[in-house]
Structure formats: structure tokens, C-alpha cells
Amino acid sequence: MYIPSKTSIVIPSYFRQIDLSELFDSILMQTITPVEVIVVDDTPNDSIKIVCEGYELKFKKINTDLKYIRNPKERGITIARNVGVEIALGDIIIFLDSDTIFHQKYIEKILEVFNDNSNALGVQGWIINHAEYNKINYLMKIFAKIFYLHYNTKNSCNFMEYPIILSNIINCTWLSGSNMAYKKDVFNEFRFDEKLKGYATGEDKLFSHSIFQKHPNSLFITPHAKIIHKVSEEGRLENKELIKLSNNCLKYVLRKLFGFKGLLRYHRQSIGRSIIRIINRYLF
């Protein structure tokens, strides 16, 4: 197995110092270590900086540079990702949410996909804890398809799908922002859209599906690069504020990807989400 690529890891951060420490520990245990870990911090205090300072020597022992950067621009995950891209030295750039923990061979298995598929521009690992608390409900799947909502699948990774059952490496039409790796050359052509502010719901779909639209069959998911996404509550917006922001972001994303059809998708999604809220309110 020949895996020559150097990897950079970019982690946007906003609070979550305990989560970040756990992620760092999993990076330190990798069978193939990155050349650098870049933390782009939006936290308005020094809590993340202190965590990074505490791990700097540990990363040096595995010949990895830990770089802490205070986001020099407006707070937002799209901006933080682009800031990381600007200074990344690796041939492959891995983007991680700060509330993830990955399996010891995560980087190795991501690089294997790039190594074995010359057309690969992006690869994501498989979030294993999704399968622990989700099942493929076929009635919900039909409902989700009608209203263009996200739903769980088996061995399929199309737009608005996520494979909670995954038997082998398959093509995707989008990659999850919780963990996604791209060849650095991709950023000569694409950047994360900084018009999506703050939490920026859907920024991963906009970025990755734009690549898919221009370069079909270039995105992959592998079940062998396992990762846990804790979906930490820390650093997230309050529910009402998050819903409002998410709706605005999703409308922008769908319009940009699909034009007028995207707006129709958005309005149909809104109807679907309203139906779900009514069902939850009166039946559960």
C-alpha cells in the first residue's frame, strides 16, 4: 500500500474545549499522522488557545505542527475553513468539527481511497454513532422524499441522504462537514461560501455538491474511516434562533445549487417540516 500524501487537518472552533481535547487525543493515536493541525478559533476568550498550548509539545513528539489561529475576520465556519486552507501545507486537507473523535486508522483509510481512485477529489469517513440511534423508517423515507428532507439510507449517499448502513466504499453527491477531506488542488477552483454566516447550515452541501455538479463521481465515503460525531450542545445557538438561521441558510444553498427548482425544493421542505412539528406536538 503506497500512501505518499501529506495531510493537514483544519478544525474551526467555537468553545468546546473538552471536545477539542478528546479530538486531539484521537489525532495523536493515528497510524498515519498529519503534518499539521490548524485550529481556527472564533471563541471570544482564550479557552481554546489554552487547550492548544497544552497539546503543542505532544504534537511535536509525533512531528506534527499544532497551529492556533484566531479568526482574523467575521465569525463563521465558512470563513474559518477558508482561513485554514490559505495556510495549509498538505496535499490533502481534512476538515473536522471540534466535537468529533475518530478511529485509529481514520487518516490511513481516507488516504487509501485517494490512493486507489485517481478521480477522487473528496472523501469522507463514516459516522458510526448515527447507526446507534437511527433506523431506516421506510414510511419516513417516503415522506422525506416527497418533501426533500434529509433521510437515512443503506449503501447510498445522494443529496439529502446519509448511509447509516454502509458495507463498502461508494460514491457520494455531497460530503458531511463534520469530517471531509479534499485534495488541495480543489481550492484552486472552489472555496467555502462566506455569504453563509455564523453556524452556516448547509455550507458543506453547497461546497461539496458544487464539486459533484462539475466533477461527477469524484466524491466518496468509506466505512473503514470510522468517526464519532457527538453533536455537542456547547457553542450552538438556542433552538428558535438556530431554526431561523438554518432556514435562511438552506434557502440560499438550495437556490444557489438548483436555481428556481431549488426555491421550490425549499418551500416543499418548509411544508414537510411544518407537518412534522404538528405531528410531534399533538402525538408525542
C-alpha beads as a LAMMPS data file, in Angstrom:
LAMMPS data file: protein, C-alpha beads

284 atoms
283 bonds

1 atom types
1 bond types

-500.0 500.0 xlo xhi
-500.0 500.0 ylo yhi
-500.0 500.0 zlo zhi

Masses

1 110.0

Atoms # bond

1 1 1 0.000 0.000 0.000
2 1 1 1.584 3.275 -1.155
3 1 1 0.215 6.419 0.502
4 1 1 2.525 9.376 -0.216
5 1 1 0.176 12.285 0.529
6 1 1 0.837 14.734 3.330
7 1 1 -2.259 15.752 5.253
8 1 1 -3.312 18.941 7.001
9 1 1 -6.209 18.952 9.452
10 1 1 -8.313 22.126 9.762
11 1 1 -10.585 22.485 12.800
12 1 1 -12.865 25.526 13.127
13 1 1 -13.606 26.063 16.828
14 1 1 -16.173 27.926 18.895
15 1 1 -15.908 26.969 22.590
16 1 1 -15.966 23.139 23.237
17 1 1 -12.544 22.877 24.877
18 1 1 -13.284 19.430 26.349
19 1 1 -14.461 18.143 22.972
20 1 1 -11.374 19.563 21.284
21 1 1 -9.107 17.831 23.815
22 1 1 -10.749 14.489 23.040
23 1 1 -10.350 15.097 19.304
24 1 1 -6.670 15.946 19.786
25 1 1 -6.167 12.691 21.693
26 1 1 -7.618 10.714 18.783
27 1 1 -5.357 12.526 16.301
28 1 1 -2.300 11.699 18.409
29 1 1 -3.166 7.992 18.130
30 1 1 -3.382 7.878 14.319
31 1 1 -1.430 5.232 12.386
32 1 1 -0.568 7.959 9.852
33 1 1 -0.100 11.370 11.426
34 1 1 -0.802 14.739 9.760
35 1 1 1.960 17.230 9.020
36 1 1 -0.089 19.873 10.836
37 1 1 -3.259 20.519 12.772
38 1 1 -4.691 24.008 12.230
39 1 1 -7.221 25.353 14.732
40 1 1 -9.056 28.463 13.530
41 1 1 -10.744 29.880 16.604
42 1 1 -13.892 32.012 16.851
43 1 1 -14.162 31.723 20.645
44 1 1 -14.290 35.171 22.311
45 1 1 -12.000 34.084 25.166
46 1 1 -8.703 32.178 25.484
47 1 1 -10.152 28.760 26.433
48 1 1 -9.311 27.107 23.086
49 1 1 -5.917 28.793 22.899
50 1 1 -5.055 27.351 26.329
51 1 1 -6.043 23.846 25.172
52 1 1 -3.811 24.191 22.108
53 1 1 -0.869 25.385 24.187
54 1 1 -1.285 22.329 26.411
55 1 1 -1.069 19.951 23.425
56 1 1 1.681 21.669 21.449
57 1 1 4.542 19.524 22.799
58 1 1 2.513 16.320 22.448
59 1 1 2.068 17.015 18.745
60 1 1 5.729 17.895 18.317
61 1 1 6.621 14.411 19.583
62 1 1 4.816 12.901 16.575
63 1 1 6.300 15.505 14.193
64 1 1 3.034 17.364 13.749
65 1 1 2.783 21.144 13.987
66 1 1 -0.180 22.392 16.015
67 1 1 -1.088 25.852 14.750
68 1 1 -3.542 28.064 16.639
69 1 1 -5.052 30.996 14.728
70 1 1 -7.581 33.496 15.970
71 1 1 -10.020 34.020 13.087
72 1 1 -8.998 37.446 11.729
73 1 1 -12.351 38.023 10.042
74 1 1 -16.032 37.844 10.940
75 1 1 -17.037 34.788 12.982
76 1 1 -18.258 31.908 10.829
77 1 1 -17.399 28.354 9.911
78 1 1 -17.045 29.091 6.183
79 1 1 -14.572 31.873 6.871
80 1 1 -12.653 29.713 9.349
81 1 1 -12.358 26.885 6.828
82 1 1 -11.054 29.255 4.145
83 1 1 -8.528 30.756 6.567
84 1 1 -7.252 27.234 7.256
85 1 1 -6.983 26.472 3.547
86 1 1 -4.820 29.558 2.986
87 1 1 -2.048 28.315 5.272
88 1 1 -2.407 24.526 4.884
89 1 1 0.720 22.752 3.615
90 1 1 -0.681 19.284 2.995
91 1 1 -1.655 17.688 -0.322
92 1 1 -4.871 16.540 1.375
93 1 1 -6.839 18.852 3.698
94 1 1 -9.110 17.180 6.258
95 1 1 -11.844 19.335 7.807
96 1 1 -13.196 18.237 11.185
97 1 1 -15.823 19.535 13.564
98 1 1 -14.369 20.007 17.035
99 1 1 -16.894 17.566 18.567
100 1 1 -15.653 14.511 16.639
101 1 1 -13.452 11.588 17.658
102 1 1 -12.031 9.193 15.133
103 1 1 -10.787 5.642 14.862
104 1 1 -7.044 4.989 14.989
105 1 1 -6.827 4.281 11.230
106 1 1 -9.055 7.166 10.105
107 1 1 -6.387 9.132 8.192
108 1 1 -4.863 5.954 6.761
109 1 1 -8.221 4.783 5.388
110 1 1 -9.085 8.215 3.959
111 1 1 -5.771 8.305 2.113
112 1 1 -6.309 4.781 0.790
113 1 1 -9.391 5.968 -1.096
114 1 1 -7.463 8.841 -2.671
115 1 1 -4.634 6.445 -3.472
116 1 1 -6.898 3.855 -5.098
117 1 1 -9.118 6.297 -7.028
118 1 1 -7.267 8.771 -9.233
119 1 1 -10.509 10.673 -9.873
120 1 1 -11.189 11.238 -6.146
121 1 1 -11.361 14.907 -5.176
122 1 1 -13.115 14.460 -1.830
123 1 1 -13.545 11.634 0.697
124 1 1 -15.480 11.408 3.941
125 1 1 -15.351 8.914 6.766
126 1 1 -18.390 7.122 8.160
127 1 1 -20.150 8.438 11.270
128 1 1 -20.726 5.209 13.192
129 1 1 -22.858 6.558 16.055
130 1 1 -25.608 7.615 13.620
131 1 1 -26.442 3.925 13.283
132 1 1 -26.764 3.572 17.060
133 1 1 -29.747 5.883 17.406
134 1 1 -31.299 5.884 13.941
135 1 1 -33.173 3.267 11.955
136 1 1 -34.290 3.357 8.347
137 1 1 -38.011 4.007 8.686
138 1 1 -39.477 3.385 5.246
139 1 1 -42.602 5.479 5.806
140 1 1 -40.388 8.368 6.905
141 1 1 -38.174 7.769 3.877
142 1 1 -41.159 8.136 1.537
143 1 1 -42.310 11.260 3.387
144 1 1 -38.771 12.711 3.235
145 1 1 -38.506 12.062 -0.497
146 1 1 -41.802 13.834 -1.146
147 1 1 -40.732 16.910 0.824
148 1 1 -36.981 16.839 0.031
149 1 1 -35.982 16.268 3.671
150 1 1 -32.877 14.501 4.954
151 1 1 -33.282 10.751 5.478
152 1 1 -31.239 7.636 6.286
153 1 1 -30.289 5.037 3.698
154 1 1 -28.443 1.773 3.133
155 1 1 -25.348 1.966 0.902
156 1 1 -26.494 5.187 -0.777
157 1 1 -25.239 8.754 -0.378
158 1 1 -27.203 11.046 -2.667
159 1 1 -28.212 14.627 -1.882
160 1 1 -30.225 14.717 1.412
161 1 1 -29.285 11.064 2.163
162 1 1 -26.874 9.598 4.701
163 1 1 -25.963 5.876 4.744
164 1 1 -26.384 4.644 8.315
165 1 1 -25.723 1.184 6.849
166 1 1 -22.551 1.145 4.756
167 1 1 -20.971 -2.081 3.508
168 1 1 -18.335 -0.746 1.114
169 1 1 -16.767 2.376 -0.368
170 1 1 -19.309 4.206 -2.527
171 1 1 -19.689 7.448 -4.455
172 1 1 -21.458 10.438 -2.876
173 1 1 -23.040 13.568 -4.223
174 1 1 -22.153 15.533 -1.047
175 1 1 -19.841 15.272 1.973
176 1 1 -20.654 15.972 5.625
177 1 1 -18.875 18.957 7.158
178 1 1 -18.261 17.012 10.367
179 1 1 -15.448 15.169 8.561
180 1 1 -14.419 15.641 4.953
181 1 1 -11.110 15.550 3.113
182 1 1 -10.230 17.223 -0.178
183 1 1 -7.234 17.411 -2.447
184 1 1 -5.662 20.821 -2.004
185 1 1 -5.930 21.436 -5.756
186 1 1 -9.723 21.585 -5.318
187 1 1 -9.294 25.011 -3.711
188 1 1 -7.849 26.456 -6.889
189 1 1 -11.399 26.152 -8.228
190 1 1 -13.735 26.170 -5.197
191 1 1 -13.999 27.953 -1.843
192 1 1 -16.468 27.815 1.032
193 1 1 -19.150 30.450 0.504
194 1 1 -18.592 33.213 3.071
195 1 1 -22.033 34.669 2.444
196 1 1 -23.218 31.878 4.749
197 1 1 -22.623 33.420 8.161
198 1 1 -22.073 32.008 11.634
199 1 1 -23.115 28.368 12.041
200 1 1 -23.867 28.347 8.276
201 1 1 -26.234 25.395 7.960
202 1 1 -25.719 23.579 4.656
203 1 1 -22.323 25.062 3.860
204 1 1 -20.927 21.532 3.469
205 1 1 -23.651 20.575 0.986
206 1 1 -23.131 23.756 -1.038
207 1 1 -19.383 23.247 -1.253
208 1 1 -19.311 19.510 -1.911
209 1 1 -22.326 19.262 -4.227
210 1 1 -20.905 22.123 -6.319
211 1 1 -17.836 19.933 -6.834
212 1 1 -20.042 16.962 -7.704
213 1 1 -22.008 19.010 -10.266
214 1 1 -18.810 19.886 -12.116
215 1 1 -16.896 16.657 -11.433
216 1 1 -19.342 13.723 -11.121
217 1 1 -18.099 10.549 -9.359
218 1 1 -15.291 12.443 -7.631
219 1 1 -16.685 12.204 -4.073
220 1 1 -16.551 9.091 -1.872
221 1 1 -17.488 7.743 1.551
222 1 1 -15.590 4.867 3.161
223 1 1 -16.872 2.683 6.022
224 1 1 -13.272 1.944 7.007
225 1 1 -12.538 5.518 8.210
226 1 1 -14.774 5.452 11.258
227 1 1 -15.655 8.560 13.235
228 1 1 -17.945 9.550 16.100
229 1 1 -19.799 12.853 15.842
230 1 1 -21.041 13.786 19.304
231 1 1 -23.146 16.759 18.114
232 1 1 -22.194 18.683 21.245
233 1 1 -24.697 21.232 22.521
234 1 1 -21.944 23.613 23.604
235 1 1 -21.390 26.504 21.214
236 1 1 -24.707 26.039 19.416
237 1 1 -27.451 28.625 19.095
238 1 1 -30.701 28.494 21.034
239 1 1 -33.340 26.437 19.235
240 1 1 -35.525 29.284 17.863
241 1 1 -32.523 31.282 16.685
242 1 1 -30.951 28.188 15.137
243 1 1 -34.159 27.312 13.255
244 1 1 -34.418 30.820 11.786
245 1 1 -30.754 30.866 10.742
246 1 1 -30.930 27.329 9.347
247 1 1 -33.965 28.177 7.217
248 1 1 -32.262 31.234 5.734
249 1 1 -29.088 29.283 5.015
250 1 1 -30.881 26.330 3.437
251 1 1 -32.895 28.630 1.179
252 1 1 -29.654 30.248 -0.015
253 1 1 -27.929 26.867 -0.513
254 1 1 -30.777 25.300 -2.487
255 1 1 -31.224 28.384 -4.666
256 1 1 -27.518 28.543 -5.441
257 1 1 -27.280 24.841 -6.288
258 1 1 -30.534 24.386 -8.202
259 1 1 -31.791 27.862 -9.144
260 1 1 -35.591 28.250 -9.322
261 1 1 -36.037 24.500 -8.709
262 1 1 -34.063 24.981 -5.515
263 1 1 -36.564 27.550 -4.268
264 1 1 -39.384 25.086 -4.982
265 1 1 -37.468 22.458 -3.019
266 1 1 -37.057 24.865 -0.125
267 1 1 -40.785 25.668 0.053
268 1 1 -41.671 21.981 -0.124
269 1 1 -39.175 21.302 2.700
270 1 1 -40.835 24.018 4.763
271 1 1 -44.198 22.315 4.370
272 1 1 -42.694 18.970 5.346
273 1 1 -41.017 20.376 8.447
274 1 1 -44.284 22.058 9.473
275 1 1 -46.138 18.757 9.188
276 1 1 -43.510 17.046 11.356
277 1 1 -43.781 19.769 14.019
278 1 1 -47.580 19.381 14.121
279 1 1 -47.290 15.588 14.419
280 1 1 -44.742 15.882 17.232
281 1 1 -46.837 18.473 19.069
282 1 1 -50.082 16.511 19.104
283 1 1 -48.989 12.857 19.077
284 1 1 -45.851 12.760 21.226

Bonds

1 1 1 2
2 1 2 3
3 1 3 4
4 1 4 5
5 1 5 6
6 1 6 7
7 1 7 8
8 1 8 9
9 1 9 10
10 1 10 11
11 1 11 12
12 1 12 13
13 1 13 14
14 1 14 15
15 1 15 16
16 1 16 17
17 1 17 18
18 1 18 19
19 1 19 20
20 1 20 21
21 1 21 22
22 1 22 23
23 1 23 24
24 1 24 25
25 1 25 26
26 1 26 27
27 1 27 28
28 1 28 29
29 1 29 30
30 1 30 31
31 1 31 32
32 1 32 33
33 1 33 34
34 1 34 35
35 1 35 36
36 1 36 37
37 1 37 38
38 1 38 39
39 1 39 40
40 1 40 41
41 1 41 42
42 1 42 43
43 1 43 44
44 1 44 45
45 1 45 46
46 1 46 47
47 1 47 48
48 1 48 49
49 1 49 50
50 1 50 51
51 1 51 52
52 1 52 53
53 1 53 54
54 1 54 55
55 1 55 56
56 1 56 57
57 1 57 58
58 1 58 59
59 1 59 60
60 1 60 61
61 1 61 62
62 1 62 63
63 1 63 64
64 1 64 65
65 1 65 66
66 1 66 67
67 1 67 68
68 1 68 69
69 1 69 70
70 1 70 71
71 1 71 72
72 1 72 73
73 1 73 74
74 1 74 75
75 1 75 76
76 1 76 77
77 1 77 78
78 1 78 79
79 1 79 80
80 1 80 81
81 1 81 82
82 1 82 83
83 1 83 84
84 1 84 85
85 1 85 86
86 1 86 87
87 1 87 88
88 1 88 89
89 1 89 90
90 1 90 91
91 1 91 92
92 1 92 93
93 1 93 94
94 1 94 95
95 1 95 96
96 1 96 97
97 1 97 98
98 1 98 99
99 1 99 100
100 1 100 101
101 1 101 102
102 1 102 103
103 1 103 104
104 1 104 105
105 1 105 106
106 1 106 107
107 1 107 108
108 1 108 109
109 1 109 110
110 1 110 111
111 1 111 112
112 1 112 113
113 1 113 114
114 1 114 115
115 1 115 116
116 1 116 117
117 1 117 118
118 1 118 119
119 1 119 120
120 1 120 121
121 1 121 122
122 1 122 123
123 1 123 124
124 1 124 125
125 1 125 126
126 1 126 127
127 1 127 128
128 1 128 129
129 1 129 130
130 1 130 131
131 1 131 132
132 1 132 133
133 1 133 134
134 1 134 135
135 1 135 136
136 1 136 137
137 1 137 138
138 1 138 139
139 1 139 140
140 1 140 141
141 1 141 142
142 1 142 143
143 1 143 144
144 1 144 145
145 1 145 146
146 1 146 147
147 1 147 148
148 1 148 149
149 1 149 150
150 1 150 151
151 1 151 152
152 1 152 153
153 1 153 154
154 1 154 155
155 1 155 156
156 1 156 157
157 1 157 158
158 1 158 159
159 1 159 160
160 1 160 161
161 1 161 162
162 1 162 163
163 1 163 164
164 1 164 165
165 1 165 166
166 1 166 167
167 1 167 168
168 1 168 169
169 1 169 170
170 1 170 171
171 1 171 172
172 1 172 173
173 1 173 174
174 1 174 175
175 1 175 176
176 1 176 177
177 1 177 178
178 1 178 179
179 1 179 180
180 1 180 181
181 1 181 182
182 1 182 183
183 1 183 184
184 1 184 185
185 1 185 186
186 1 186 187
187 1 187 188
188 1 188 189
189 1 189 190
190 1 190 191
191 1 191 192
192 1 192 193
193 1 193 194
194 1 194 195
195 1 195 196
196 1 196 197
197 1 197 198
198 1 198 199
199 1 199 200
200 1 200 201
201 1 201 202
202 1 202 203
203 1 203 204
204 1 204 205
205 1 205 206
206 1 206 207
207 1 207 208
208 1 208 209
209 1 209 210
210 1 210 211
211 1 211 212
212 1 212 213
213 1 213 214
214 1 214 215
215 1 215 216
216 1 216 217
217 1 217 218
218 1 218 219
219 1 219 220
220 1 220 221
221 1 221 222
222 1 222 223
223 1 223 224
224 1 224 225
225 1 225 226
226 1 226 227
227 1 227 228
228 1 228 229
229 1 229 230
230 1 230 231
231 1 231 232
232 1 232 233
233 1 233 234
234 1 234 235
235 1 235 236
236 1 236 237
237 1 237 238
238 1 238 239
239 1 239 240
240 1 240 241
241 1 241 242
242 1 242 243
243 1 243 244
244 1 244 245
245 1 245 246
246 1 246 247
247 1 247 248
248 1 248 249
249 1 249 250
250 1 250 251
251 1 251 252
252 1 252 253
253 1 253 254
254 1 254 255
255 1 255 256
256 1 256 257
257 1 257 258
258 1 258 259
259 1 259 260
260 1 260 261
261 1 261 262
262 1 262 263
263 1 263 264
264 1 264 265
265 1 265 266
266 1 266 267
267 1 267 268
268 1 268 269
269 1 269 270
270 1 270 271
271 1 271 272
272 1 272 273
273 1 273 274
274 1 274 275
275 1 275 276
276 1 276 277
277 1 277 278
278 1 278 279
279 1 279 280
280 1 280 281
281 1 281 282
282 1 282 283
283 1 283 284
